Amino acid sequence: MSWLNLNQKDFLKFMLENKKSQAENIIEKIKFVSMYTLSIMYFTVGVKHFTEPEFFKAIVPNYLPFKEMIVYVSGAAEIILSVGILFKKYRKLCSILIIMLLISIFPANIFLFSSIEAQEFLGITKQQALIRLPFQIPLILLAYWHGKSSTRISYSIFCILIFVPTIIYFVSI
């Protein structure tokens, strides 16, 4: 009887480990897709810094000098980091730098919210500028997730859940 129970336990353990392994493989695939999707998004926005610099200069806070340089440097950073994060060797560093970039450009979103002129230039309302503010947070969390070789399954699931609405929002603007 104990031999039978032992085999049942081993079988159940095997089944649970196998299910966990399958779930981890699915999560890794979704993580890969989200990283590539955000890489394309950052690359596209980075290029727009050069093709539409006036759009970005409009949201650089007035207290900062050299607006045009800030726009071009941040655009170049987005392009470089969007490519760098795709390489495993540079992924952790690039994810840290993306987080730093997202934090450093957050004042532009605050300025957009507080500046009627910037809102008019971009053709958005104060409410739309307000909605834009919290979306830096999921981008930061996703960049952190992409830079980690392993995270808790619960954090990965959380990142998967925030990825979809974040992308939908950015595609819609």
C-alpha positions in Angstrom: 0.0 0.0 0.0 2.8 2.4 0.8 4.4 1.7 -2.6 1.2 2.6 -4.3 0.9 5.8 -2.4 4.5 6.7 -3.1 4.0 6.3 -6.8 0.8 8.4 -6.7 2.8 11.1 -4.8 5.6 10.9 -7.3 3.1 11.0 -10.2 1.3 14.1 -8.7 4.7 15.8 -8.1 5.7 15.1 -11.7 2.4 16.4 -13.0 2.7 19.6 -10.9 6.3 20.2 -11.9 5.4 19.6 -15.6 2.5 22.1 -15.4 4.7 24.6 -13.7 7.3 24.1 -16.4 4.7 24.6 -19.1 3.4 27.8 -17.5 6.9 29.1 -17.2 7.6 28.4 -20.9 4.4 30.3 -21.8 5.3 33.2 -19.6 8.8 33.4 -21.1 7.3 33.5 -24.6 4.9 36.3 -23.6 7.8 38.1 -22.0 9.7 37.8 -25.2 6.8 39.2 -27.2 6.3 42.1 -24.8 10.0 42.9 -24.9 10.0 43.0 -28.7 6.8 45.0 -28.8 8.1 47.6 -26.4 11.4 47.7 -28.3 9.5 48.5 -31.5 7.5 51.1 -29.7 10.6 52.8 -28.2 12.4 52.6 -31.5 9.5 54.2 -33.3 9.1 57.0 -30.7 12.9 57.5 -30.8 12.8 58.0 -34.6 9.9 60.5 -34.1 12.2 62.6 -32.0 14.2 63.3 -35.2 11.3 63.4 -37.7 8.9 65.4 -35.5 11.1 67.3 -33.0 8.6 70.1 -32.5 6.1 67.7 -31.0 8.6 66.7 -28.3 10.1 70.2 -27.8 6.5 71.4 -27.0 6.5 69.2 -23.8 10.0 69.9 -22.6 9.5 72.0 -19.5 10.3 75.7 -19.9 12.8 75.7 -17.1 15.1 73.4 -19.1 17.6 75.0 -21.6 18.6 73.4 -24.9 15.2 71.9 -25.7 16.2 70.7 -29.1 19.3 68.9 -27.7 17.2 67.3 -25.0 14.8 66.0 -27.7 17.5 64.6 -29.9 19.5 63.0 -27.0 16.4 61.4 -25.5 15.4 60.1 -29.0 18.8 58.7 -29.6 18.7 57.0 -26.2 15.3 55.4 -27.0 16.7 54.1 -30.3 19.9 52.7 -28.8 18.1 51.2 -25.8 15.3 49.7 -27.9 17.9 47.8 -29.9 20.2 47.0 -26.9 17.5 45.4 -24.8 17.1 42.7 -27.5 20.6 41.3 -26.8 20.8 39.2 -23.7 24.3 40.4 -23.0 23.0 44.0 -22.6 19.4 43.4 -21.5 20.0 44.1 -17.8 21.9 47.3 -18.4 19.5 48.5 -21.0 16.5 47.8 -18.8 18.1 49.9 -16.0 18.8 52.7 -18.5 15.3 52.6 -19.9 14.0 53.0 -16.3 16.3 55.9 -15.8 15.1 57.4 -19.1 11.5 57.0 -18.2 12.0 58.7 -14.9 14.0 61.5 -16.5 11.3 62.3 -19.1 8.5 62.2 -16.6 8.7 66.0 -16.0 7.7 66.4 -19.7 4.4 64.6 -18.9 3.9 66.8 -15.8 4.7 69.9 -17.9 2.2 68.7 -20.6 -0.5 68.4 -17.8 0.2 71.8 -16.4 0.8 73.8 -19.7 -2.2 74.9 -21.7 0.2 75.9 -24.5 1.7 72.4 -24.7 -1.8 70.9 -24.6 -3.0 73.1 -27.4 0.1 72.5 -29.5 -0.4 68.7 -29.2 -4.2 69.0 -29.6 -5.0 67.2 -26.4 -7.1 68.1 -23.3 -5.9 68.5 -19.8 -7.8 65.3 -19.0 -5.9 63.4 -21.7 -2.7 64.8 -20.3 -3.7 63.6 -16.9 -4.5 60.1 -18.2 -1.0 59.9 -19.7 0.8 60.5 -16.4 0.4 57.1 -14.7 1.4 55.1 -17.8 5.1 55.7 -17.0 4.7 53.3 -14.1 3.8 50.2 -16.1 6.5 51.0 -18.6 9.0 51.1 -15.7 7.7 47.8 -14.2 7.9 46.1 -17.7 11.4 47.4 -18.2 12.4 45.9 -14.8 10.8 42.6 -15.8 12.6 42.5 -19.1 15.9 43.1 -17.4 15.5 40.2 -14.9 16.4 36.7 -16.0 13.9 35.3 -13.6 11.1 36.7 -11.4 8.3 35.3 -9.4 5.5 33.9 -11.4 3.1 36.3 -9.7 5.2 39.3 -10.9 5.4 37.9 -14.4 1.6 37.5 -14.5 1.2 41.0 -13.2 3.4 42.3 -16.0 1.5 40.4 -18.6 -1.7 41.9 -17.3 -0.4 45.5 -17.4 1.3 45.0 -20.7 -1.9 44.7 -22.8 -3.7 47.9 -21.6 -0.4 49.8 -21.7 0.2 48.9 -25.4 -3.4 49.6 -26.2 -3.1 53.0 -24.7 0.1 53.9 -26.5 -1.2 52.7 -29.9 -4.3 54.8 -29.4 -2.5 58.1 -28.9 
